[in-house]
Amino acid sequence: MAEINITPLTDVCLVLLVIFMCTAKFLGAGESVDVDLPGASTAQPMDDVGGVPVAITDDGRVYINNIEVEPRYYVSAFQELASRGATTVIVSADKDANYGQVYDVIDAARMANLVSVSLAAQPKRLRNGTNGRR
């Protein structure tokens, strides 16, 4: 009686499992919070500076390193990131976000000794179709 050799099938299944596990890890790595950034005619593209991303939505939610954080934990979250070697914070605040809340986040970052804070903006299009840079 002939037997079916399942070794090649097992090999293929294990390879597919490894590929799935590796790609699943990277699919979530690029996720970020969707905010409508304000425009600025002087906005310039930043290279990947490796800063801590902070997003502030128009409804008041704050995400530090893509994790939603309550106001009372801002300083401790920044202190944890500073202890891991973070030095820069990049704040991406929605154009309709509360200015006081943006300032609270920046103040919390400075209290945790993260003094390099950048505000993200998108290039503003002028009436002539250019973005204002030369």
N, C-alpha and C positions, 0 to 999 in steps of 0.2 A: 504494500500500500504506500502511495506517495504522500510525503508530508510537506506542508507549506513552511518555508523558511521565513520566519518573521524578523530576523535580524536586520535586514535592510530597511524594513518598515519602522522598526524601533529607532534605528539611526536617523532616519529622516525626521521622525517625530521629535527626537531630542534636539536636532539642529534647529527645527522650526521653533521649538520652545525657547531655546537660547536667543534666537533672533528676535522673537516676540518680547522677551524680557528686556533685552537691550534697547529696542526701539521704544518700548513703553516708558522707560526711564527718561528718554529724551523728549518725548511728546509733551510732558508736563513742564519741562525745564524752561520753555520760552513763554509760558503763560504769564500774562500780566493783567492788571486791572485796567479796564477801558475807561479812560477819562478824555474829555474834550478839552485839550490844551488851549490856552489863549495864544493868540498870534502876536509876534513881535518882529518888527522889521530888522532888528539886529540879531535875531536868533541865529546861532551857528550850530552846525552838527557837531556833536561831541563823539569822540572816539570812545570805545568801551573803556571807561575809567575804573570800572569795578566798584563803583559806589553802591551804597545801600539804596535800593529803590523804595521810595515812599509815594504812595498814591492817595490822593484825597478826592473823593467823589463829590458830585454836586449835592448828594443827599446826606453828606456829613460823615460817611464811613472813611476810616483811615486804615490803609494797608501798609505795614512795614515789612519789607522783604516778602511781599505777596501774601501776608497773613494779616487778617483783620485784627486790629488791636484797639482796645478801649482806651479812652484818654488817661485814665489813672495808671496805665501800664506803659505809656510812651517812654518815660525815662528809663525804666528797667529794661525795656526791649532794646533801646539804643545802647545801654550799658552792656548788655549781653553781646551785642554785635561788636561793640568797641573792644571787648575782651577777646574777641576772635580775630582782631586785627583790622577791623573796618576803620577807615579814616574819613570817608566822604559820604555825604548823603545827597541824593538827587530827588528833589521833591517835584512830583508831577501832579499839580493841583488842577482840577477841573476849573474852567473859566467862571463857572457859577458857584464855586466853593466859597465858603465863609472865610473872609480874610483873617479873622481872629483865630480860626481853627488852624489855618496855615501857619500863623505866627506861633501858636502853641506847639505845633510839631517842630518848628525850627528851634524854638526855645528849649524844648526837651532834648533835641539832638545836641545842642550846645552845652546843656547841663551834663550830658554824658561824655563831654570832651570830644565830640565830633564837630569841630569848628568849620570844616569845609563843607558848606551847603550850597548846592546849585539848584536853581529853579528851571524846570524844563518848560520850553515853549516851542511852538511850531512856527516856521517862517511865515510872516504875514505877506500876503500878496497885495501889492499896491495897484492902483488903478491902471497903470500902464502894463500890467501883467508880469512885472519883475518882482523879486522878493526884497528889494531894497539894498542888497549887497552889491558891491562893484567887483 
